[in-house]
Every structure is written in structure tokens, then in C-alpha cells.
């Protein structure tokens, strides 16, 4: 058996991903480098941890304390200076590559300050330094609950296989490209971060009434601890805002935030933002790379709330719920492990017109559809969004293509009163042949009919809050699991 064959497939996949990201870093614009740097950093952490994780427990958390060994730090400052100078890097250039302030590098090398664990992880991500985890001056302390790094690799999750499937789909004769693929590709993740940074998008998300939601969540939980399970959080800005409000209003720090995302690049950005923002406020952050459709497999999250004296809050913000292929099937099957008293927070778009009205009226009123193009959506946001949606096709197609984006109305939705905007990419090949792919699917809802549908699945509405105004009407729903879903017996 060769050395490569003896390496577990998880480690082989991580090696491949690290090599790919290192190549991708060269020549990329500065604004796209942060997501790639964070991806590389987290992958290196995953790889280092794989050697110590028991194969029988592949989802067990990797725990590292925030304590820095002062005596080892003295040796590390000399090692950092030697590696930096051998690589021909100035302190300023190393700071740029690591995503740190130049003063941080100077303080570490001079010994004026101990490095934070986050700074050490940033330095670990710089390939020119050739650092290993064993070089870093931290101590592992599994009894310390305030971990600086908490990462899980979900069992059976194979991102390398998914990228291969994406390539095969892009080069097929058309059809549906699974939406999760949009976030798997590192450059797609970087494009998504660029969208989240746009003023129009961030202001709309920030208008969500998370402070009022936090108040009602605390009323529902009482004095019990709270686990916030964020599904598909992207860059996690909304989720972190919510946890900040819960911690501020609750007056205690017994809150754990689990970030579960299919995209390793986005997960690393989300974890960094959450860890830095909540570090001094008592919240503990976990990152889980996995598919939230497979939630029943993740036993660590599916304890009995009453026996554990904790409550769980599942969040699907950023319209994640609206993008599901079948929302009712997801609630019925993927949330099956959650119990009475658990909470669900959904962020949805509202319908611009009733589905009882003619299709032309809906098309005329909804800014996401053809006849309303440009109304209520800035040109910069529209352009960035189209670049994001078509990115995987442009990068993985075997031949150069011309792509035109279309948006069509779909009235065949599982929840009564809802309709969808189906974003489709029409691809023209050099031969003149055309193919069409559905790349993004977003529904709008009648809130009353949505509440009735979710109630039949055992989730009762606790409260809701409107936001976004007439241009982008949205609503935040808080629901509570009341018991088993009602079923008809034939």
C-alpha cells in the first residue's frame, strides 16, 4: 500500500483542497483574498486535528483553549522572525498575507505582547512561513469551555465529490444546479461576501427586527441555556446580531452558537466574525461543515431539551428557508429531531400579489421578475448577484460560454399562496447550441397561509415582525415546536 493510499480519504481531500487554495491565492484581487485566506487557515486546522480524531467519532469537537504558553511564546517569537526573514517577507508584507495589523507582527516578534490564538491561526495560514500546529505556543485544555477554535467535520460529508458533481452538471445538457453548489466553490464564496458588503444589501438585512425577536426568545427560554443552531448562515452577520441581542438582554452568557454550512470558505469567514464579535460577551461559537438537510445525523445537536435544561433555537436567516426545494418536506424530515419547546426563526420574503391574481400582475409587481427589472434593486447589487449566480458555470464549463440571466415565475409551489422566482442561466456554446440551467430559486409567501402550513407540521407561530417596506417586503417569524405533526389516517 502506498503512503497516499494509507491516508484516510478525509485527509486526502483536505490536502487537495489546501493545495488548490494555495494556487488560487496568487494573482487574486485583494478584496477576494480574505475568504480564501480564512478557508486555507481553517482547512489547515482541520487537517492538523484529523490525526487526533478517533475514526469512530468523526463529529466530535476539536477543542483548543485560548491559553497561550508564555515560555513557549518566547521561543515562538524567535521562530517567527527566522521564518519571516528566510521567506524574504517584511513585517508589513507578512501582516498583509496573514490578515493582521503590522503592529501585531511587531509586538509578537519583540515580545511586547503574547499572541492571541486567533493571530496564531492567521499565521498558520501563511504557507511561506511553513508553520506547523506543533510550532504554536498554545496549550490544549479540554476542560476549558471557552474554546478559541471549535470545528466539526460532519460524518459522510464529501466536498470534493460535490465539486466533481458540480462540474459534471455544468457540462451537461441543462437542468437544475443544486443551490448548495453556489457556495461550495471558493470564488463563489468570495462573490457572496462581496454582495454582503454592499450597502443596499447590508442595510436591508440590518433592518430585520432581531432585537424584538431576541426579547421574545428569552421569554420562551426562561432561565434555561440556549443553543442557537444557524443553518446556512453565510457570513453569519444576522446570526451574530441576534446572539449579541440575546446576550445583552439576557444578562448571562449561557449561549452556544452552532454555525452549520455546506461551504467551508463561507463557514471560515462566519466563524471568524462570530468568534471575534462574541469573544468578550460569553457566547461560545462552533463551526460545523455539513449539509443541513442531514440534521438527523448530527446527534450532538439532538439532545432532549427538558433533560438538558437547555432550549434550542434553529435559525434560517437571509431567506434560506425560501430557497429550499420543498420547505414542508424539510420541516417534516430534517427537523424531525427537535422537540416540544424548541424554537425556529425564519426570515422570509412576502408575496407582492396574491397567487389568485393573474400571472401578469405578479410579474408586473415583483422586482425579481422580468417586467419589474431594476425597480427596488440597485444596479450594483443586480450585477454582483448575476456574477455570483453564473460564477460556477463560467469557472467549470469545459468551453467558453455566453450566459444570459432570465427570471421566470413559478406558481407550482408546495405551500399554498406562495410563488417562486426561478433564476435561469441561458448558456450559448461556441457551436451556437443553447442550454438552460436553473441556478437559484426564491419563494414569496402569503404569511397567513404559511403559518397554517407550518402549524400542520407541529410548529406554532409565537410572533412575527415585518421589515423591508413596500419595495422589499419581508417578515421574521418565530415558531415553537408544539408536538408531533398531525397526520391523516387512511
C-alpha positions, -999 to +999 in steps of 0.1 A: +000+000+000+014+034-010+018+062+015-010+081-002-033+051-001-028+047+037-040+083+044-077+084+052-099+099+025-108+129+047-071+138+050-066+133+012-095+156+005-081+183+029-046+180+012-062+185-022-083+215-010-053+232+007-031+228-025-060+242-046-065+272-024-028+280-022-027+281-060-059+302-061-044+329-038-018+340-064-030+369-085-064+374-069-076+409-061-072+420-025-109+421-018-112+384-028-083+372-007-099+373+028-123+345+022-096+324+006-071+331+034-097+321+060-105+290+041-069+280+040-065+287+077-094+266+087-085+237+064-051+236+080-067+234+114-090+206+102-060+187+088-039+191+120-069+179+140-077+149+119-047+129+131-060+130+167-097+124+160-110+089+166-125+075+134-154+061+154-164+096+165-159+117+133-182+146+146-165+151+180-155+187+185-119+197+182-111+217+213-083+241+218-081+265+247-074+302+244-045+299+269-011+309+254+020+293+270+043+323+279+075+303+280+068+287+245+058+322+233+094+334+238+107+306+215+079+313+190+088+350+186+123+339+175+109+312+152+085+337+136+114+362+130+136+335+114+108+321+092+097+355+081+132+366+072+140+333+054+109+338+033+120+373+024+089+389+040+088+423+057+066+427+087+042+447+066+040+420+039+035+392+064+007+412+081-010+416+047-007+379+039-020+369+073-048+395+076-032+410+107-021+445+117+016+452+111+018+462+148+006+427+158+036+411+140+060+437+155+046+430+191+049+393+187+085+393+174+096+418+200+079+400+229+059+431+239+027+411+238+016+375+238+000+365+205-037+358+206-048+324+194-067+339+165-034+357+155-016+323+156-042+307+134-038+336+109+000+330+109-006+293+104-024+300+072+006+317+055+024+289+035+057+309+032+062+305+070+059+267+068+045+266+103+030+235+119+005+233+147+032+219+170+052+252+165+025+273+180+027+283+217-008+272+229-019+246+254-047+221+248-071+221+277-102+201+271-118+212+304-118+249+293-153+257+280-142+289+262-126+274+232-109+296+206-114+270+179-144+246+176-147+228+143-166+197+134-164+177+102-198+161+097-198+124+090-202+113+054-198+149+041-176+148+009-170+183-005-145+170-031-172+147-045-197+176-046-173+198-067-169+169-092-207+167-094-209+204-100-185+202-129-205+173-144-238+192-140-224+224-156-212+204-186-244+185-190-273+194-214-290+217-188-313+212-158-312+222-122-279+231-104-283+224-067-282+257-049-257+244-024-231+243-052-232+281-054-215+282-020-191+253-023-167+269-048-142+293-030-146+320-056-184+318-053-180+323-016-158+353-022-185+367-046-211+362-019-190+381+006-188+410-019-226+410-021-230+410+017-206+440+018-228+461-005-245+489+014-280+482+000-279+445+009-265+451+044-289+479+053-319+457+043-306+428+064-298+451+093-334+464+093-346+429+105-361+434+139-337+410+157-338+430+189-375+423+193-370+387+183-343+383+210-367+396+237-394+370+228-368+342+225-356+350+261-392+349+273-397+315+258-364+301+272-367+314+308-336+307+327-326+277+305-294+278+285-298+284+248-282+267+217-286+287+186-283+263+156-277+285+125-285+267+092-268+281+061-256+313+079-233+326+050-211+352+066-233+350+098-239+387+102-275+383+110-269+354+134-242+372+153-265+403+156-292+381+171-268+364+196-255+399+206-290+409+214-298+378+233-266+381+254-272+418+260-308+414+270-304+381+289-277+393+312-259+360+311-235+342+287-251+307+286-255+308+248-238+285+223-239+294+186-235+265+161-228+276+125-237+248+101-229+254+065-221+234+034-195+259+023-161+257+040-149+291+027-181+308+040-180+288+072-145+301+080-155+337+073-186+332+095-166+316+123-140+343+124-167+371+125-187+353+152-156+344+173-142+379+172-175+396+179-187+374+207-153+367+223-158+391+252-195+385+257-197+350+270-210+332+239-193+301+226-191+295+188-189+262+170-183+257+132-198+226+116-192+218+079-221+197+067-254+196+049-283+209+070-306+185+051-288+158+071-295+173+106-309+140+120-274+125+116-258+151+139-266+136+173-246+162+193-274+187+185-304+164+191-304+161+229-336+162+249-342+199+258-360+191+290-334+167+304-305+190+293-321+221+308-315+239+276-335+252+247-326+251+210-333+279+185-329+269+149-324+299+126-328+302+088-320+338+081-310+355+049-341+339+032-326+304+034-360+289+040-373+305+009-346+288-012-354+252-002-366+228-029-396+217-007-400+236+026-426+213+041-406+182+034-376+199+050-395+208+082-410+173+083-379+153+077-348+174+085-362+190+117-376+157+130-351+155+159-362+187+175-386+185+205-415+203+221-404+238+232-376+242+207-378+274+186-375+281+149-367+316+135-374+321+098-367+351+076-390+351+045-400+373+016-437+383+012-457+379-020-462+411-040-496+399-052-519+370-045-515+338-064-552+341-071-544+371-093-533+368-130-497+359-135-491+391-154-500+411-123-474+393-102-448+397-128-455+434-130-453+440-093-424+417-082-389+434-087-373+400-090-392+392-123-386+404-158-411+432-162-401+448-129-363+445-135-343+473-119-371+486-096-362+483-060-328+467-067-297+487-072-277+481-105-246+473-084-265+446-064-281+432-095-247+429-113-230+413-084-259+389-079-258+378-115-220+373-113-225+352-083-252+330-099-232+324-131-198+320-115-198+282-113-208+279-149-181+303-160-154+285-140-163+249-145-176+248-181-152+230-204-156+256-232-160+293-232-197+303-230-220+333-233-245+335-204-278+354-203-298+355-170-336+351-171-361+352-143-394+334-146-425+330-124-433+295-110-467+290-094-462+253-086-451+256-050-459+232-021-471+259+003-505+274-006-504+311-016-467+311-024-449+315-057-413+314-068-388+334-089-368+309-108-334+324-119-322+306-150-289+309-169-292+305-207-259+293-219-247+296-255-219+274-266-193+283-294-212+259-317-243+280-313-261+254-292-281+267-262-286+251-228-306+263-199-299+258-161-320+268-131-294+283-108-314+300-080-349+295-066-366+321-043-402+319-030-425+346-018-453+338+008-487+347+020-479+349+057-513+336+069-512+305+047-475+299+056-484+299+093-513+275+087-490+251+067-463+251+094-489+246+121-499+214+105-463+203+108-462+209+145-447+244+145-469+271+160-463+308+154-451+327+186-446+362+170-437+378+137-423+411+126-424+429+092-395+447+077-382+459+043-410+483+035-431+482+003-401+477-020-387+446-003-415+433+020-401+407+043-411+391+076-394+375+105-412+345+120-406+329+154-422+295+158-423+269+186-424+232+183-457+221+199-455+183+194-458+157+166-472+168+133-508+159+125-513+131+101-543+118+083-550+081+086-565+064+056 
